[in-house]
Amino acid sequence: MTETLSHTVSATVDATPAFPLNILSHGEEGVVVRLSGTEELRRRLVEQGVIPGARLQLVHTSPETGVVVRIGETRLMLGRSTAGRIFVRPAERTAHS
């Protein structure tokens, strides 16, 4: 499992420059490019659906509590430190976004 996890989270979606999730603006969408941090943190994020290629939207941000993101129909609350370890690129607009 460790080899699979390391391969999954270190893969990049494309060559577009990535930035930490907590840089997104309220309502903005991004695509996960890579995860950093400890193996335990990366594993937890993967289990919650935060994987390279996943499209997410920043729903709420607060200096005190961190950020809330939407991935599909799921909302996740992430601390600011954790959000800073998720690297995204802006999502391309689709007909229904």
N, C-alpha and C positions, 0 to 999 in steps of 0.2 A: 504494500500500500504506500509506503514512504516514497519509493521510486516513482510511482504513478502520480502521487500528490506533487512532488517536486517538479515533475515534468509538466503537469497541468498548470500550476500556478506560475511557472517561469516562462511559459509560452507567451509570445506577444501576438496580438491580433493583426497588426500591420505596422508600418514604419512611421505613422503619424505620431508626432511628439505627444507624450502623455503628461498629465499633471495630477496632483493629489485630488481626490474626490471633494475635499472640503473647499476647493477653489470654485466649484460650480456655483452658479447663482440659483436662487429660489426658482423652482419650476424647470430649470434647465435639465436636459437629458444628456447622459454620457454612456459610453461603452467601456466596460472594464478591459484594460489592456494587460495589467499585471498586478500582483500582490507582493508586498514586502512584509518584513516582520518575522517573528519566530515561526517555526513549523507548526506549533500549536495554534497560533493565531490564524495562519493561512488555512489550516485544516478546518477550524471553526467557521471561517468565512465561506469556504467551499461548501461545507455542510448546510449553510444558510442560503446557498445559491449565488454567492458572489464569486463568479468564475470568469476567466477571460472570455470575452465575447458577450457577456450578459449586458443587457441594456437596462439602465436604471435612471430614476429621476429623483432629484433632490427636492423633497417635499417641505422640509423645515430645517432650519439651522439656528442654533443658540450657543453663545459663548459658554454658558453654564453647563448645558447637557450634551452638546454635540450635534449630530445631524440625524434626520429621519429620511430614509430613502425608500423608494418603491421599486421593487423588482417584480414585474408581472403584477399579480394581485396581492403580493406580500409587502408589508411595510416593516423595515428594520430600523431600530434605533442604534446608532453607533457613536461611541465616544469620539471626540475630536482626534485623539491620537490614532485610533483605529482607522478613522476616515482618511487620515493623512498617509496611511499605508496602502490604500487602494488607489491605483493609478488608472485614470480614465482618459479618453479623448472625447471631444464633442460628438454626439450622435448625429447622424445624417437625418434630416427631416424626411418623414414618410407622408403619404397622403392623409393619414389619420392622426398624425402627431401635431 
